[in-house]
Amino acid sequence: MAHAIIRGLVRHTNRAPVVGAVVILERLVPVFNEERKEEDLSSVYLGHTLTNRYGEFCFAVSDRTSTYRVKVFDNSHGEGRNP
């Protein structure tokens, strides 16, 4: 099975890196919604990581055919931002 890498950068609006942001990876799974009689998406938690001092994160995934969602939460509350 071929593997893939999902990687990215998290930056503030002033382009400074966000250090220590929590990054969550989820796989989107199609599910049939009986109530609405249509296809819907559900998410499955796969893991989390923190951004490094450059604001970078990386995940290795084993299924290149799936669709993934990345969520980012900045826990710094403005600390360390450049004016």
All heavy atoms as an XYZ file, in Angstrom:
662
protein
N       0.842     -1.179      0.000
C       0.000      0.000      0.000
C       0.888      1.243      0.000
O       1.837      1.347      0.761
C      -0.903     -0.024      1.235
C      -1.755      1.202      1.363
S      -2.829      1.189      2.806
C      -4.055      0.040      2.269
N       0.569      2.202     -0.839
C       1.342      3.441     -0.931
C       0.921      4.405      0.167
O      -0.249      4.488      0.519
C       1.130      4.065     -2.294
N       1.880      5.108      0.689
C       1.620      6.092      1.740
C       1.696      7.499      1.161
O       2.246      7.717      0.093
C       2.639      5.941      2.873
C       2.511      4.646      3.597
N       1.626      4.447      4.616
C       3.159      3.467      3.442
C       1.722      3.221      5.061
N       2.651      2.596      4.356
N       1.159      8.444      1.895
C       1.201      9.845      1.489
C       1.492     10.702      2.709
O       1.349     10.247      3.846
C      -0.125     10.255      0.858
N       1.885     11.925      2.465
C       2.178     12.880      3.530
C       1.240     14.073      3.384
O       1.044     14.583      2.288
C       3.637     13.388      3.422
C       4.633     12.256      3.505
C       3.924     14.468      4.441
C       4.948     11.776      4.887
N       0.657     14.491      4.494
C      -0.120     15.725      4.545
C       0.694     16.675      5.413
O       0.974     16.365      6.569
C      -1.509     15.503      5.163
C      -2.326     14.559      4.294
C      -2.227     16.842      5.359
C      -3.653     14.157      4.892
N       1.099     17.790      4.832
C       1.892     18.736      5.600
C       1.450     20.148      5.297
O       0.812     20.410      4.275
C       3.379     18.564      5.325
C       3.777     18.743      3.883
C       5.234     18.476      3.672
N       5.997     19.522      4.305
C       7.041     20.106      3.764
N       7.476     19.727      2.584
N       7.664     21.065      4.383
N       1.761     21.054      6.186
C       1.365     22.429      5.970
C       2.026     23.385      6.939
O       2.812     22.987      7.800
N       1.680     24.644      6.789
C       2.179     25.728      7.629
C       0.992     26.447      8.247
O      -0.040     26.631      7.592
C       2.945     26.752      6.792
C       4.244     26.315      6.161
C       4.654     27.314      5.089
C       5.310     26.237      7.223
N       1.155     26.871      9.476
C       0.131     27.673     10.146
C       0.767     29.018     10.457
O       1.808     29.080     11.106
C      -0.377     26.988     11.433
C      -1.459     27.829     12.094
C      -0.895     25.590     11.123
N       0.136     30.064      9.962
C       0.682     31.412     10.127
C      -0.399     32.364     10.648
O      -1.581     32.192     10.362
C       1.185     31.943      8.788
C       2.195     31.059      8.136
C       3.485     31.777      8.018
N       4.468     30.929      7.355
C       5.664     30.735      7.856
N       5.999     31.286      8.971
N       6.534     29.977      7.236
N       0.049     33.373     11.394
C      -0.840     34.454     11.817
C      -1.098     35.356     10.606
O      -0.430     35.235      9.574
C      -0.188     35.281     12.941
C      -0.053     34.533     14.222
N      -1.121     34.225     15.037
C       1.050     34.023     14.836
C      -0.691     33.569     16.092
N       0.625     33.432     16.001
N      -2.021     36.293     10.739
C      -2.318     37.199      9.631
C      -1.123     38.070      9.265
O      -1.008     38.520      8.131
C      -3.525     38.105      9.956
O      -3.277     38.771     11.190
C      -4.804     37.300     10.049
N      -0.205     38.285     10.212
C       0.998     39.059      9.909
C       2.119     38.166      9.358
O       3.255     38.597      9.253
C       1.477     39.819     11.147
C       1.930     38.899     12.265
O       1.904     37.678     12.142
N       2.335     39.490     13.370
N       1.790     36.925      9.035
C       2.678     35.928      8.426
C       3.699     35.323      9.384
O       4.551     34.556      8.984
C       3.350     36.477      7.178
C       2.326     37.001      6.181
C       2.781     37.262      4.810
N       3.508     36.235      4.116
C       2.989     35.209      3.473
N       1.688     35.039      3.471
N       3.742     34.364      2.826
N       3.629     35.635     10.677
C       4.501     35.010     11.672
C       4.020     33.584     11.913
O       2.809     33.321     11.927
C       4.469     35.807     12.974
N       4.932     32.618     12.117
C       4.516     31.233     12.349
C       3.769     31.080     13.668
O       4.070     31.764     14.644
C       5.833     30.457     12.370
C       6.890     31.461     12.629
C       6.382     32.772     12.132
N       2.780     30.207     13.688
C       2.051     29.882     14.911
C       2.757     28.681     15.538
O       2.719     27.578     14.993
C       0.569     29.560     14.628
C      -0.153     29.202     15.920
C      -0.114     30.721     13.936
N       3.401     28.899     16.648
C       4.158     27.848     17.338
C       3.249     27.149     18.339
O       2.540     27.794     19.104
C       5.374     28.454     18.068
C       6.160     27.379     18.795
C       6.254     29.203     17.084
N       3.243     25.829     18.329
C       2.490     25.053     19.314
C       0.994     24.987     19.066
O       0.246     24.640     19.969
N       0.547     25.294     17.856
C      -0.881     25.153     17.538
C      -1.224     23.665     17.469
O      -0.418     22.842     17.042
C      -1.202     25.816     16.209
N      -2.413     23.313     17.918
C      -2.872     21.926     17.857
C      -3.476     21.690     16.474
O      -4.354     22.438     16.038
C      -3.932     21.642     18.948
C      -4.461     20.229     18.836
C      -3.361     21.907     20.322
N      -2.991     20.663     15.789
C      -3.482     20.327     14.454
C      -4.077     18.921     14.527
O      -3.410     17.971     14.940
C      -2.347     20.373     13.410
C      -2.900     20.104     12.017
C      -1.626     21.709     13.449
N      -5.338     18.792     14.146
C      -6.069     17.517     14.207
C      -6.334     17.031     12.793
O      -6.741     17.809     11.925
C      -7.397     17.689     14.972
C      -7.101     18.065     16.425
C      -8.244     16.427     14.891
C      -8.324     18.409     17.233
N      -6.119     15.736     12.580
C      -6.388     15.120     11.274
C      -7.588     14.187     11.407
O      -7.640     13.345     12.305
C      -5.171     14.321     10.792
C      -5.339     13.632      9.439
C      -5.462     14.671      8.322
C      -4.170     12.700      9.174
N      -8.565     14.356     10.506
C      -9.748     13.498     10.452
C      -9.923     12.965      9.038
O      -9.591     13.653      8.071
C     -11.007     14.291     10.825
C     -11.002     14.831     12.224
C     -12.209     15.702     12.509
O     -12.822     16.241     11.562
O     -12.546     15.841     13.678
N     -10.433     11.752      8.932
C     -10.787     11.186      7.626
C     -12.292     11.349      7.463
O     -13.061     11.043      8.376
C     -10.392      9.718      7.533
C     -10.706      9.129      6.148
C     -10.236      7.702      5.984
N     -10.953      6.833      6.882
C     -10.371      6.032      7.771
N      -9.079      5.981      7.892
N     -11.092      5.269      8.567
N     -12.722     11.846      6.312
C     -14.144     12.005      6.038
C     -14.683     10.722      5.431
O     -14.121     10.191      4.474
C     -14.375     13.189      5.103
C     -13.932     14.537      5.666
C     -14.160     15.635      4.643
C     -14.657     14.851      6.949
N     -15.770     10.237      6.020
C     -16.364      8.965      5.613
C     -17.805      9.230      5.164
O     -18.589      9.812      5.921
C     -16.365      7.960      6.786
C     -16.968      6.639      6.385
C     -14.963      7.785      7.336
N     -18.167      8.806      3.943
C     -19.562      8.995      3.514
C     -20.512      8.055      4.273
O     -20.197      6.898      4.494
C     -19.535      8.645      2.030
C     -18.283      7.886      1.803
C     -17.340      8.209      2.920
N     -21.645      8.619      4.708
C     -22.672      7.843      5.402
C     -24.026      8.246      4.833
O     -24.234      9.407      4.503
C     -22.713      8.148      6.915
C     -22.676      6.919      7.751
C     -21.725      9.136      7.375
N     -24.919      7.281      4.742
C     -26.255      7.588      4.233
C     -27.133      8.044      5.382
O     -27.291      7.352      6.380
C     -26.868      6.365      3.543
C     -28.155      6.688      2.858
C     -28.171      7.373      1.658
C     -29.362      6.304      3.415
C     -29.357      7.690      1.019
C     -30.561      6.611      2.787
C     -30.551      7.306      1.587
N     -27.715      9.239      5.263
C     -28.600      9.796      6.272
C     -30.021      9.349      5.952
O     -30.639      9.833      5.007
C     -28.487     11.323      6.274
C     -29.274     11.958      7.386
O     -30.318     11.463      7.793
N     -28.769     13.076      7.886
N     -30.559      8.421      6.740
C     -31.904      7.866      6.520
C     -32.984      8.942      6.637
O     -33.943      8.924      5.889
C     -32.183      6.750      7.522
C     -31.509      5.443      7.202
C     -32.079      4.786      5.950
O     -33.272      4.961      5.643
O     -31.302      4.097      5.275
N     -32.801      9.855      7.572
C     -33.809     10.882      7.814
C     -33.972     11.810      6.609
O     -35.075     12.129      6.199
C     -33.400     11.690      9.049
C     -34.523     12.422      9.704
C     -34.072     13.010     11.024
O     -33.978     12.246     12.004
O     -33.796     14.222     11.040
N     -32.856     12.226      6.031
C     -32.910     13.136      4.887
C     -32.831     12.406      3.552
O     -32.912     13.029      2.499
C     -31.783     14.154      4.978
C     -31.959     15.087      6.154
C     -31.016     16.236      6.128
N     -29.618     15.798      6.154
C     -28.598     16.601      6.199
N     -28.798     17.897      6.218
N     -27.368     16.145      6.227
N     -32.598     11.111      3.585
C     -32.501     10.271      2.378
C     -31.421     10.783      1.426
O     -31.626     10.903      0.225
C     -33.846     10.198      1.643
C     -34.980      9.657      2.464
C     -34.767      8.204      2.755
C     -35.985      7.653      3.480
N     -35.683      6.576      4.363
N     -30.285     11.108      1.998
C     -29.173     11.573      1.166
C     -27.843     11.208      1.811
O     -27.768     10.886      2.984
C     -29.249     13.079      0.923
C     -29.140     13.911      2.167
C     -29.308     15.403      1.900
O     -30.041     15.763      0.980
O     -28.704     16.190      2.635
N     -26.819     11.288      1.000
C     -25.463     10.991      1.453
C     -24.949     12.154      2.313
O     -25.183     13.316      2.007
C     -24.556     10.809      0.230
C     -23.215     10.234      0.532
C     -23.212      8.714      0.627
O     -24.239      8.067      0.390
O     -22.172      8.193      0.935
N     -24.288     11.825      3.392
C     -23.727     12.814      4.299
C     -22.293     12.417      4.596
O     -21.854     11.340      4.206
C     -24.554     12.851      5.584
C     -24.548     14.211      6.243
O     -23.799     15.093      5.798
O     -25.303     14.384      7.226
N     -21.553     13.274      5.283
C     -20.179     12.951      5.655
C     -20.039     12.911      7.167
O     -20.583     13.745      7.876
C     -19.201     13.991      5.096
C     -18.979     13.974      3.602
C     -18.097     15.138      3.192
C     -18.346     12.668      3.168
N     -19.317     11.920      7.626
C     -18.977     11.794      9.031
C     -17.462     11.843      9.114
O     -16.766     11.541      8.145
C     -19.508     10.465      9.567
O     -19.160     10.323     10.921
N     -16.921     12.218     10.262
C     -15.467     12.277     10.368
C     -14.966     11.274     11.402
O     -15.637     10.996     12.392
C     -15.006     13.685     10.729
O     -15.544     14.068     11.969
N     -13.771     10.751     11.134
C     -13.118      9.803     12.026
C     -11.784     10.419     12.445
O     -10.955     10.760     11.593
C     -12.878      8.444     11.325
C     -12.115      7.498     12.226
C     -14.180      7.842     10.859
N     -11.605     10.579     13.752
C     -10.365     11.142     14.283
C      -9.210     10.186     14.003
O      -9.286      8.997     14.281
C     -10.520     11.364     15.788
C      -9.244     11.742     16.490
C      -8.816     13.060     16.512
C      -8.468     10.782     17.134
C      -7.643     13.417     17.163
C      -7.300     11.128     17.786
C      -6.894     12.445     17.799
O      -5.736     12.787     18.438
N      -8.109     10.725     13.443
C      -6.940      9.897     13.155
C      -5.743     10.238     14.027
O      -4.887      9.397     14.255
C      -6.540     10.030     11.681
C      -7.547      9.512     10.669
C      -7.034      9.748      9.263
C      -7.828      8.043     10.894
N      -5.648     11.475     14.468
C      -4.509     11.850     15.296
C      -4.350     13.344     15.381
O      -5.093     14.109     14.772
N      -3.366     13.754     16.182
C      -3.084     15.180     16.329
C      -1.585     15.396     16.492
O      -0.837     14.465     16.782
C      -3.841     15.767     17.522
C      -3.303     15.314     18.846
N      -3.628     14.093     19.386
C      -2.436     15.897     19.710
C      -2.998     13.958     20.535
N      -2.267     15.038     20.758
N      -1.169     16.623     16.296
C       0.225     17.015     16.466
C       0.254     18.494     16.827
O      -0.788     19.161     16.825
C       1.051     16.740     15.193
O       2.434     16.920     15.474
C       0.636     17.635     14.041
N       1.440     19.002     17.140
C       1.633     20.420     17.407
C       2.541     21.001     16.336
O       3.431     20.312     15.825
C       2.283     20.636     18.776
C       1.502     20.149     19.986
C       2.325     20.354     21.252
C       0.176     20.859     20.107
N       2.330     22.272     16.009
C       3.220     22.912     15.039
C       4.576     23.178     15.680
O       4.668     23.423     16.885
C       2.623     24.238     14.525
O       2.326     25.083     15.648
C       1.367     24.007     13.706
N       5.622     23.133     14.865
C       6.976     23.382     15.369
C       7.258     24.885     15.389
O       6.363     25.698     15.154
C       8.014     22.610     14.550
C       8.087     23.050     13.105
O       7.578     24.110     12.723
N       8.701     22.236     12.269
N       8.491     25.267     15.636
C       8.821     26.697     15.750
C       8.673     27.465     14.444
O       8.659     28.696     14.432
C      10.222     26.877     16.315
C      11.309     26.392     15.417
C      12.635     26.545     16.107
N      13.696     26.020     15.263
C      14.946     26.328     15.403
N      15.309     27.160     16.359
N      15.846     25.810     14.611
N       8.552     26.743     13.337
C       8.328     27.374     12.031
C       6.852     27.348     11.634
O       6.502     27.750     10.526
C       9.154     26.677     10.954
C      10.626     26.631     11.279
C      11.236     25.433     11.606
C      11.401     27.790     11.288
C      12.586     25.384     11.924
C      12.747     27.754     11.607
C      13.338     26.547     11.924
O      14.668     26.516     12.242
N       5.985     26.827     12.503
C       4.557     26.729     12.207
C       4.204     25.546     11.334
O       3.102     25.458     10.803
N       5.122     24.578     11.178
C       4.909     23.434     10.288
C       4.291     22.243     11.027
O       4.530     22.053     12.217
C       6.252     22.980      9.700
C       6.965     24.047      8.934
C       8.411     23.665      8.611
O       9.043     22.954      9.420
O       8.878     24.078      7.545
N       3.528     21.456     10.285
C       3.006     20.188     10.802
C       3.068     19.152      9.690
O       3.186     19.493      8.507
C       1.575     20.340     11.325
C       0.567     20.649     10.252
C      -0.081     19.637      9.571
C       0.260     21.960      9.927
C      -1.010     19.917      8.576
C      -0.661     22.257      8.945
C      -1.296     21.232      8.269
N       2.987     17.877     10.068
C       3.082     16.799      9.086
C       2.371     15.557      9.608
O       2.490     15.221     10.787
C       4.559     16.506      8.827
S       4.837     15.282      7.555
N       1.629     14.890      8.734
C       0.976     13.624      9.036
C       1.304     12.627      7.929
O       1.290     12.983      6.750
C      -0.558     13.759      9.076
C      -1.087     14.576     10.202
C      -1.510     15.880     10.002
C      -1.191     14.039     11.480
C      -2.020     16.636     11.031
C      -1.701     14.786     12.520
C      -2.119     16.088     12.296
N       1.567     11.379      8.291
C       1.711     10.301      7.312
C       0.381      9.553      7.275
O      -0.173      9.210      8.318
C       2.833      9.354      7.712
N      -0.164      9.358      6.079
C      -1.428      8.628      5.935
C      -1.213      7.436      5.012
O      -0.401      7.484      4.093
C      -2.564      9.538      5.391
C      -2.911     10.605      6.399
C      -2.206     10.161      4.076
N      -1.951      6.370      5.280
C      -1.765      5.144      4.495
C      -2.773      5.006      3.360
O      -2.596      4.178      2.484
C      -1.848      3.930      5.420
O      -3.092      3.909      6.066
N      -3.838      5.804      3.377
C      -4.879      5.693      2.345
C      -4.920      6.975      1.515
O      -5.461      7.990      1.947
C      -6.230      5.437      3.004
C      -7.342      5.230      2.008
O      -7.075      5.235      0.786
O      -8.490      5.058      2.430
N      -4.345      6.915      0.317
C      -4.310      8.104     -0.542
C      -5.648      8.376     -1.216
O      -5.831      9.424     -1.810
C      -3.236      7.937     -1.615
C      -1.858      7.824     -1.034
C      -0.788      7.771     -2.072
N      -1.167      6.972     -3.239
C      -0.424      6.834     -4.305
N       0.736      7.431     -4.374
N      -0.817      6.097     -5.314
N      -6.587      7.451     -1.151
C      -7.871      7.631     -1.834
C      -8.920      8.286     -0.953
O      -9.975      8.670     -1.453
C      -8.400      6.278     -2.341
O      -8.621      5.418     -1.221
C      -7.413      5.635     -3.301
N      -8.664      8.427      0.322
C      -9.635      9.041      1.232
C      -9.555     10.557      1.172
O      -8.574     11.133      0.715
C      -9.382      8.587      2.672
O      -9.717      7.241      2.837
N     -10.597     11.201      1.705
C     -10.623     12.644      1.850
C     -10.387     12.960      3.319
O     -10.969     12.324      4.197
C     -11.982     13.212      1.409
O     -12.212     12.825      0.045
C     -12.026     14.722      1.520
N      -9.528     13.936      3.569
C      -9.158     14.272      4.938
C      -9.525     15.711      5.262
O      -9.623     16.553      4.379
C      -7.642     14.086      5.130
C      -7.207     12.658      4.962
C      -6.800     12.182      3.728
C      -7.234     11.780      6.028
C      -6.416     10.859      3.559
C      -6.850     10.455      5.876
C      -6.445     10.010      4.636
O      -6.075      8.698      4.480
N      -9.712     15.971      6.575
C      -9.956     17.323      7.055
C      -8.886     17.624      8.103
O      -8.603     16.809      8.965
C     -11.339     17.438      7.679
C     -11.584     18.786      8.296
C     -12.977     19.028      8.834
N     -13.688     17.859      9.273
C     -15.016     17.737      9.196
N     -15.739     18.671      8.677
N     -15.591     16.651      9.643
N      -8.321     18.823      8.008
C      -7.331     19.278      8.977
C      -7.951     20.429      9.760
O      -8.461     21.386      9.172
C      -6.040     19.750      8.266
C      -5.055     20.333      9.262
C      -5.410     18.600      7.489
N      -7.922     20.330     11.090
C      -8.424     21.393     11.962
C      -7.247     21.951     12.747
O      -6.401     21.194     13.219
C      -9.463     20.858     12.941
C     -10.743     20.373     12.306
C     -11.682     19.877     13.373
C     -12.999     19.426     12.809
N     -13.901     18.942     13.873
N      -7.214     23.274     12.896
C      -6.118     23.924     13.613
C      -6.687     24.782     14.738
O      -7.634     25.544     14.534
C      -5.289     24.804     12.654
C      -4.180     25.515     13.411
C      -4.722     23.978     11.513
N      -6.076     24.645     15.909
C      -6.466     25.428     17.076
C      -5.218     26.110     17.632
O      -4.264     25.439     18.022
C      -7.090     24.536     18.153
C      -8.315     23.821     17.677
C      -8.224     22.557     17.123
C      -9.560     24.425     17.760
C      -9.355     21.890     16.666
C     -10.693     23.773     17.296
C     -10.586     22.504     16.749
N      -5.229     27.440     17.666
C      -4.100     28.208     18.187
C      -4.308     28.411     19.679
O      -5.224     29.109     20.093
C      -4.001     29.552     17.458
C      -2.873     30.416     17.980
O      -2.056     29.931     18.789
O      -2.804     31.580     17.577
N      -3.460     27.811     20.483
C      -3.575     27.910     21.942
C      -2.777     29.058     22.532
O      -2.757     29.243     23.739
C      -3.097     26.609     22.594
C      -4.073     25.488     22.364
O      -5.258     25.721     22.183
N      -3.581     24.275     22.363
N      -2.108     29.855     21.696
C      -1.206     30.883     22.225
C      -1.937     32.126     22.731
O      -1.368     32.897     23.476
C      -0.196     31.284     21.156
O      -0.846     31.945     20.088
N      -3.169     32.346     22.304
C      -3.963     33.510     22.736
C      -3.220     34.823     22.504
O      -3.227     35.709     23.335
C      -4.358     33.396     24.197
C      -5.080     32.139     24.509
N      -6.351     31.876     24.054
C      -4.700     31.035     25.189
C      -6.729     30.678     24.462
N      -5.741     30.146     25.141
N      -2.523     34.884     21.364
C      -1.822     36.114     21.014
C      -0.393     36.187     21.494
O       0.327     37.100     21.154
N       0.054     35.237     22.311
C       1.425     35.247     22.809
C       2.394     34.989     21.664
O       2.164     34.152     20.811
C       1.615     34.165     23.864
C       0.732     34.348     25.071
C       0.729     33.110     25.949
O       1.601     32.250     25.789
O      -0.169     33.020     26.797
N       3.486     35.705     21.647
C       4.521     35.461     20.672
C       4.244     36.042     19.296
O       5.030     35.849     18.389
N       3.158     36.746     19.120
C       2.872     37.350     17.811
C       3.759     38.564     17.607
O       4.003     39.338     18.532
C       1.418     37.799     17.717
C       0.461     36.673     17.584
C      -0.901     37.226     17.278
N      -1.871     36.155     17.288
C      -3.122     36.311     16.949
N      -3.563     37.472     16.572
N      -3.943     35.293     16.969
N       4.196     38.737     16.384
C       4.957     39.942     16.037
C       3.975     41.059     15.722
O       2.996     40.832     15.027
C       5.851     39.683     14.832
C       6.906     38.640     15.118
O       7.323     38.499     16.259
N       7.329     37.929     14.107
N       4.218     42.282     16.187
C       3.264     43.374     15.900
C       3.218     43.738     14.437
O       3.964     43.415     13.640
C       3.786     44.540     16.748
C       5.160     44.180     17.188
C       5.330     42.709     17.006
